[in-house]
């Protein structure tokens, strides 16, 4: 293997590692967003229920 081939292979391996790291970061971010979205939906439903209960108490 020539020096150029080794250099290119090394660069390709570094590129692939960065791509893998970036994909993992994106996957982690998506997972976090999905979790937060689910929590927001749950809280939103709880607020609606509390608002309905408050409306009943006011009557």
FIPAZA-331096 format. One line per field, with one value per residue (C-alpha): chain; x, y, z. Coordinates in nm, 2 decimals, padded with zeros to 4 digits. Last residue first. Example, Ala and Ser with C-alpha at 12.3 -4.5 7.8 and 13.67 -1.06 7.14 Angstrom:
unit	(A,A) $
xx	(01.37,01.23) $
yy	(-00.11,-00.45) $
zz	(00.71,00.78) $
This chain:
unit	(A,A,A,A,A,A,A,A,A,A,A,A,A,A,A,A,A,A,A,A,A,A,A,A,A,A,A,A,A,A,A,A,A,A,A,A,A,A,A,A,A,A,A,A,A,A,A,A,A,A,A,A,A,A,A,A,A,A,A) $
xx	(-07.04,-06.68,-06.61,-06.71,-06.49,-06.20,-06.25,-06.25,-05.93,-05.77,-05.85,-05.71,-05.40,-05.35,-05.39,-05.13,-04.90,-04.93,-04.87,-04.56,-04.42,-04.46,-04.30,-04.01,-03.95,-03.97,-03.73,-03.49,-03.50,-03.44,-03.14,-02.99,-03.04,-02.88,-02.58,-02.55,-02.56,-02.29,-02.07,-02.11,-02.04,-01.73,-01.61,-01.67,-01.47,-01.18,-01.18,-01.19,-00.90,-00.70,-00.77,-00.67,-00.34,-00.27,-00.34,-00.11,00.17,00.14,00.00) $
yy	(02.70,02.79,02.43,02.30,02.55,02.45,02.08,02.16,02.37,02.09,01.84,02.07,02.12,01.75,01.70,01.96,01.80,01.46,01.62,01.81,01.49,01.31,01.60,01.60,01.23,01.27,01.56,01.36,01.07,01.30,01.46,01.12,01.00,01.32,01.28,00.91,01.02,01.28,01.02,00.78,01.05,01.15,00.79,00.76,01.07,00.95,00.62,00.79,01.01,00.71,00.53,00.83,00.86,00.49,00.50,00.81,00.64,00.34,00.00) $
zz	(03.89,03.98,04.09,03.74,03.56,03.79,03.71,03.34,03.37,03.57,03.30,03.03,03.23,03.27,02.90,02.83,03.08,02.90,02.56,02.69,02.84,02.50,02.32,02.57,02.51,02.13,02.15,02.36,02.12,01.83,02.00,02.08,01.72,01.59,01.82,01.71,01.35,01.42,01.59,01.30,01.04,01.24,01.25,00.88,00.80,01.02,00.84,00.50,00.60,00.71,00.39,00.19,00.38,00.35,-00.02,-00.06,00.13,-00.10,00.00) $
